[in-house]
Amino acid sequence: MMTPSEVDQMPQMRTIGYDSTAVTMPMSVAASSSALNALNQRTVPGSARDQRACAVCADQQCLFGHSFAMCVYKKWTYKPLIFRSYSCPEQSHAQWGLKSSRDVLMKRRWDVFISFRHHRSHCMRVVDFCSLLTENGNNTDRPTSTAMTAALGRTMRAAVVRKFGAPEHILIEQGFPRPSPAAGQVLVRVHASGVNPVDTYIRSGQYANLPALPYVPGREGAGIVEEVGEGVSKLKAGDRVWFTQPITGSAADYTVTEHAYELPEELSFSQGASLGIAYMTAYRALFLKAKAEKGQSVFIHGASGGVGLAACQLAASHGLKVVGSVGTDAGKELALANGAEFVANHRQPDYVQVLMQRYPEGFDIVLEMLANVNLTHDASLIAKYGKICVIGSRGEIQINPRALMQKESSIIGVMLFHNTPEDYDNMGNEISRLIKEGHVRPVVGKEFPLEELAAAHNEVINQTGSLGKIVVNID
């Protein structure tokens, strides 16, 4: 917490006022007129010091009122922050927001992780807005107050994780709070949800940025728009969509997202649920990070999996020479049918030698799905000035840097977290266009009902020789 001297050094922030006659808040956080007036004066009633209080809950101990403001002032965040006014859709907290679709990460001093997007989406209970801010860096998601939402009759069925650990910790709950879309967001009635390895890392607690408990798993899906928030003009209720990075998790009857795109009639909802992570990851790796161009060669590890098949289709549609590796004969046939000209079996001990003999100049781009196993091989397979894009890794690996130096090749990490809103929209619209033109056809592997999400988590992390995308059907 900030010291009084640090508080005194802070610039005076814009006064945030409430209309006590118009604001409806739970009794537990409702303030008297005097308290509201004191809040507008940035003081806490009865305080010995003229200390600034939180602009939302009037609590001196609230991290929003201190560390957040201080970190902004000292520029301790990982990117510049731009403030703007916005209208709270529930009329229950301050008219003050952050113009950014990225999460705000403040680690140097306060070790606070704030998902401001999420706060703006769940403002039915003022106290929740501030209780979301924790000091352990584990905040990304938090549902609307269960009691408040249930009282209004807005509940849904959802897969819920209330304790990090084994897949058995996933519970199916019938009365979980149903989210509401804020400005720029859409509420989607989910028909299918994709399952990815990262879902298992988060559920087990082995991920860098963990959501606050409880949370709903799932980072992609497809369904029908139920409701649109203020400012949304490209979509309307009833539209078929696929989406990525939902704010409230996709393994539920409903979810809220800022990144939803048209799902052409040519694709099923299960196929649509395969797009949000796999295709956007492959697109980001190929075209935003590796800067792939027509005529170049790309080697894709795990070419029969979700990201691998997406990369095969996207690379082939842009005129690249596509080569892959798989672990089964069925996987080989699948990769060849989706754009690859040659496919090696990475279970064969000499597969690297086979590739080097067939492609002696190496590959301009390598997409790596399991870097802790393959990165040393990639250094041998990459061409001069080539780029190795690391999409997945489950551990550490030691390599000889001279292998990269000799070719002036580079290793690039790829994470969707770093997409800007413009990146998402550009990729989403381009992928939808490729669907209409017949270049993109997601391959769905195993499908599970929502009640068997735990089994789907086991499958996605333990499968060998994967074929297509694992999907959970919600309806």
N, C-alpha and C positions, 0 to 999 in steps of 0.2 A: 504494500500500500504506500502511497505517496506521503512524504512528510509535509508538514505545514509550510515549510519554506519552499518546497517544490510547487505546492499548490499556488502559493502567492506569485510564483514566477510564471504561471500559466497565463496565456492571453485570455482576455474575457471572451467567452464563447457567446454565440447568439442566444438571447433569452428565448426559452421555449415555454409557451404558456398553454394552459388548459382552459376550456370553458366549463366550469364546474356544473353548469346547468345542462350541458349537452352530453358530457362524457358519462357513459355507463360503465362502471367497473365493479368487480366482485367486492363484497363488503370487506374482505381481508386486506384489500389494498386501496379501498376508497379513502380519499383524504378529505379533511375538512377544508372550509374556505381559507382558514388561516394557514393551513399547511400548504395549500396550493399557492397562496400568495407568497409564502416563504420560498417555495420551490422556484417560483418565477424570479425571486431575488437571489437565487443560487445559495441559499442558506438553509440550514436545518433548524427547525424550531428548538429552542433550548440549548443550542450548541454554544459552548464557551468561545469557540473560534468562528470567525466568519468564513467557514470552509465551504467550498462548492460541493453541492450534492449531486447525485445522479439525476439526469434530466428526465428519467423515466419513472423511477420508483422512489425518489427522494431519500434514498438510503446512503449515508456517508460511506458505508463499507462496500457499496456496489462498484464492481470493477469498471462498468461502463463510464461512470462519472469521473474516474480517476485514471487508471492505467490506460484505457482506450484513448482518452483525450490527451494524456501525456505522451503516449507513443506517437500519436499523430503530430503533436507539436514538435517532438524531438526527431521526427522522421525516422523512427525505429521500425517502420513497417517495410515490407519487401517491395512495395510499389507505392507511387504517389496516390493520395486519397483526394477525391473530389466530392465536396458536399453539395447537395441540392435539396430543395424542398420537395416533399411528396405528400400525398394525402393517404393517411392510414385507412385501409378499407373498412376496418372495424370501428374506427373512431375511438380507439381506446389507448393510444399512446402518442407520444410527441410527433409533431410534423417535421421530422428531421431524418434524413436518410443518407445513404452512401451510394454514390453513382458508380457502381462497380458490380459486375456479376461474379467477380472472383471473391474468394474468401480472403479475409485480412489476417495475416499471420504476424504476430508480434512475439518474438522469441528472446531477443537479447536481454531484456530486463525483466519483463513481466511474465514471459512464457505463457502468453494467452493466445488461444486460437478462437477467432470469431467468424462465424458464418453469417454475415450480415444479411445475405439474401434470405436465409431461413428465418431470421428474426422478423423481417418485413412480411413474411407469409403467415406468421402465427402470432397474432396480436390480440387474441380474444381475452387474454389475461395478462395484465400489465406485469405482474411479478415474474411471469415466465420469460419475458423479454430480457430481464436482468439475470435471472437465475441460469440462463443459458451460458453466461460467461463464466468460465472456470479457469483455474490456475494450473491445470495439468496438460493443456494442449490437446484435449480429447474431444472438443466440440465440433460437430458438423451438422448433426440433425437432432431435432427434438420435436415431439408431437405437440399439437395444441393441447391445452389443459383438458384432460379426459373428462373431468366433472363438468366443465363448462360446455364442452362439445356434446356430451351425452345428454345434458339437460336440454339442448336445442334439437335433439333427435338426429344429429349428424354423426352417425357411426358407420363402421364398415367392417368387413372381414379382412384380416391381414395376418401375414406371417410376422412375428415379433420376436426380437432378441432382447432379453432382459438381463442376460449375463453372458459375457464373452467366454468362449470355450468351444466345446464339441458341437457337431451338427445337431445333436439331441437337444441343445438349448433353444432351438427354433421352435416357437409355439405358434399355433394357429388360434387367433382370438377373434371372437365374433363382434365385440363391442368396442373396437379400437376407434379413436377419433378420426373422423373424415376431414381432410384438409379443405381449405378454401383458397381459390386463386387470388393473389394480390395483383397489382398493376404489372402488366407485361407477362403474366403467367396464364397457363391453361390448366383446368382440371380435366383429367382424362379418366374415363371408365376403362380400366385395364382389362384386356382380353388375354394377353400373353406377356410373360416377363422372361428376359434372357438371364442365363446363369453364367458367371465368369469366375475364373480363378481368384480374382481380386475379392470377390464376395466372400470367399472362404478365409482369406487373410484377415479381412475386417472382422468377420464373425468370431474368429479364434483370438482376436486381440493382437495379432501380429502384423499391424499395419501402422505406418507413420502417423496418419491423422485418423483417429478413431471417432466414431459418432458417440454422442451422449446416449446413455441408456435410458429408456428402451428405444430401439430403433427398428425400422422396417427395412429388410435387405432388398437389394435389387437396384441396378444402375441403368437399366434400359428396359424398353418394352414397346407394346403397341396396343392401340385400342381406339375408342371413339371419344371425341371431345364432348364433355358434358357441360362445361361452362368456361367462359373466357373472362380474364381480368381486364381492367381498364387499360386502354391503349393497344389492345391486341386487334389487329385488323386483317391479318392474313389467314386466320383460322376462325371457324365459327362452330357452334354446337352442332353435332352430328357428323363432323368431318372425321374420316379415317386418318389416323396419324401413327407414325412411329416416333419414338422420343429417346433422348439420352440424358443422363445426369439429372434425374428427377430430384426434387428437393425433399420429398417425403418417402422415397423408396417405392419400387415398382411391384413388389410381391404382395399386392393388396388389391382390393376391388377398385380403389381410386388412388390417384397420385397427382401431384402438382409439379409442373415443370416449366422452364423457360425455353426449352429447346425441343420443340415438337415440329414435325415436318409431314407433308402430305404422304400418305401411304397409298400408292396406286392400287387399283382393283386387281391388278395382275398378281399381287402378293397376298398371301394369307396373313393373319395376325401373328402366327408362329414365325413366319418368315420375317415379318416386320420387327418382331422382338429380337431378331438376330442382327439388326443393323447398327444399333446405337453405340455399342462398344467396339465390336469387331471391325466394322467397316470404317468407322471414324478413326480408330487406331491405325488401321492399315493405310488409310488416306493420309493421315498426318505424317506417318513415317515415310511414305513414298514421296509425297509431293510438297509437304511443308518443311520436312527436315532433310531428306536426301535430295530434294529438288530433281526428282526423276524426270527424264526427257525421253521422247520417242526414240527408239533404236538402242537404248541402253539395256544392259542385262541385269537381272535381279535374281538372287538365290534366296528362296524362302524356306526356312526351317519349319517343320510341322505344317506342311502345305495342305494337309487334309483336315486341320482343325478349323475353328471358327475364324480366327484372324488370318490364318494361312490361306484359306479358300477365298476370303475377302480380298486379300492381297493379290492372289492369282487373277481374280476377275478384274480388279481395278487396274493392275499393271497391264494385262492383256488388252483391256479396252483403250489404253493410252499408247499402245504400240511398243511396249517393252518386250524383250525376250525373257520368258519366265522359265526358271528351273526351280525345282523343289526337292525336299526330302520328306519321307514319310516312314512309318514303321510297319505297314502291312500292305499286302497286295491290293486289298480293297481301297485303301487310302491312295495308292498309286493310281488306280483307275479313276478315282474321284478327282484327283489333282489334274490329271491329263484332260479330263472332261471339262475342266473349268479354267483352261488357259495355259497350263504348263506344257512346254515342248519336250521336257525330259524330267524324270523323277527318279531320284536315288533312294535306296533303302538305308536309312541311318542306323539300322541295327546290324548292318554288315560292317565288319571291322575295317574294310578297305574302301569304304564309300568316299572318303576324302580323296584318295588316290584316283578313284574312278572319275570323280568330277574334275580333278586337276588335269588328267589326261584328255578328257573330252573338251574342257574349256581352259586351255593353257594360259590364256590372257587374264583369267580370273573374272570376277563379277564386279560390275560397277557399284552394285548395292547388295548388301546382305541384310535380310530381316531376321533377327535373332529372337526366338521365343523362349529359350532356356540357356541363358548366357553362362550360367555356372557350369554347364556341361560342354558347351560348344564354342566358347569364345576363342580358345586357342586354335581350333580348326578354322574359324572365320578369318583369322589373321593370315592363314595360308591360302584361303580361297579368294580373298578380296583382291581386286585389281589395283593398279597404280592409281592413286588419288581417289580410291573408292571410299564408300561410307558404310559402316556397319551400324545398323540401327537396332539398339537393344530394346525390345518390347517387353520381355519377361526374363526373370531370373529368380531362382529359389535358394541362392546361397552365394558364397564367395568363390573366386577363381583367380589363379595367378597366371599372368601372361608375360611374355617377353616383349617389352616395348619396341625393341629393335625390329621386330616383324612389321610393326606399323611404320616405323621411321624409314625403313628401306623403300616403302611404297608411298610414303607420305599419305597414308590412308588414315581414317579417323573413326572413332567410336562415338556414337551419338545416342544419348538416352531419349526415350520417347514416353511421354505421359499425357493423357488427355487433360489432366488438371491444368495444364498451362495454356489450353485453348482460350482465346478471347471470345467474346460474344460474336464478333465478326467471323472468327474462324469456324465456330459452330454453324452459323447460318450459311456460310459459303460451302462448307462441306456437306451439310444437310441438304441444301438445294441441289448441289451437284450430284449427290448420291441418288436423290429422287429422280433427277433427270436421266441418269444412267439406267435406273430401273425401267423407266418408260421406254427407253431405247433398246431394252433387252440385254444390256451388258451386265447387269447385276441381278443375280438370282440366288438369294441366300439358301444354303443347304442346311436343313434342320436335321439333327441327329436324333437323340433320344428326347422324348417328351414326358413330363411328369405332371400330375395334378398338384395344386398348391399344397395339399395336405402332405405331399411327399417331397417338399423342398429340401429337407435334410438329406434324403437319398440323392437328390440332384447335386447337392454340395459335395457329397462323397464321390459321386461319379465324375464331376468336373475336375477334381484334384487328383483322383486316383486312377483315372482311365489311362489306358495305353493304346496307342494307335487310334486316336480319336477320329471320328468321322462326322463332320458338321457340328452344328451348334446345339447345345443343350438348352431346352426351353421349358418353362413351367406354364401350364395353361391355368388361367385364373377362373374362367367361367366354365 
